[in-house]
Amino acid sequence: HLQLVEFGGGLVQPGGSLRLSCIASEITFQHYHIAWFRQAPGKEREGISCISSGGGVTDYADSVQDRFTISRDNAANTAYLQMNSLKPEDTAVYYCAAEWNSGDSVTLKSNEYGYWGRGTQVTVSS
């Protein structure tokens, strides 16, 4: 049973940067697609970035395109989300999620992911 834990959230000023980490409990991590989602108070959960199991395919929501970068280190069972030029509207709880690569393309649809971390709070405020 894959377990995911997010690290790296915190308080940052607008225009600042944070790097989130998602650490998996199993060495089979390399066989999972990974995605990052976020949910702000009163809003629906939003898929913001995803990366294929081998790292060769990535996708981003328009809201974070050109500001956020997803990556992964399969040897370290870890995925990352580098967030630059942060805005107050990026404030949310950020979750990483995983789904076994059964041959389907990586996606930002939350219902495609069966394993979730507990989230880490990101607050962008001056």
Backbone hydrogen bonds, N-H to C=O, Kabsch-Sander energy under -0.5 kcal/mol:
donor,donor_aa,acceptor,acceptor_aa,energy
5,V,23,I,-1.8
7,F,21,S,-2.5
10,G,121,Q,-0.9
12,V,123,T,-2.7
15,G,86,L,-3.4
16,G,13,Q,-2.3
18,L,83,M,-2.1
20,L,81,L,-2.7
21,S,7,F,-2.6
22,C,79,A,-2.7
23,I,5,V,-2.8
24,A,77,N,-3.0
25,S,3,Q,-1.7
29,F,26,E,-1.4
30,Q,27,I,-0.8
31,H,28,T,-2.8
32,Y,29,F,-2.2
33,H,99,E,-3.2
34,I,51,I,-2.5
35,A,97,A,-2.3
36,W,49,S,-3.2
37,F,95,Y,-3.0
38,R,46,E,-2.1
39,Q,93,V,-2.1
43,K,40,A,-2.3
46,E,38,R,-3.2
48,I,36,W,-2.6
48,I,46,E,-0.5
49,S,36,W,-1.6
50,C,59,D,-1.9
51,I,34,I,-3.0
52,S,57,V,-2.6
55,G,52,S,-1.1
59,D,50,C,-1.8
61,A,48,I,-2.2
64,V,61,A,-1.6
65,Q,61,A,-1.3
67,R,64,V,-2.3
68,F,64,V,-2.2
69,T,82,Q,-2.5
71,S,80,Y,-1.8
73,D,78,T,-3.2
76,A,73,D,-1.1
77,N,74,N,-0.8
78,T,73,D,-1.9
79,A,22,C,-2.4
80,Y,71,S,-3.0
81,L,20,L,-2.2
82,Q,69,T,-3.1
83,M,18,L,-3.3
83,M,81,L,-0.6
84,N,67,R,-1.9
84,N,82,Q,-0.6
85,S,15,G,-0.6
86,L,16,G,-2.3
90,D,87,K,-2.2
91,T,88,P,-1.8
92,A,122,V,-2.0
93,V,39,Q,-2.3
94,Y,92,A,-0.5
94,Y,120,T,-2.9
95,Y,37,F,-2.8
97,A,35,A,-2.5
98,A,115,Y,-2.3
99,E,33,H,-2.0
101,N,31,H,-3.2
102,S,100,W,-1.2
110,S,108,L,-0.6
112,E,109,K,-1.7
113,Y,110,S,-1.7
114,G,98,A,-1.0
115,Y,98,A,-1.8
117,G,96,C,-2.3
120,T,94,Y,-2.0
122,V,92,A,-2.7
123,T,10,G,-2.8
125,S,12,V,-2.1
125,S,123,T,-0.7
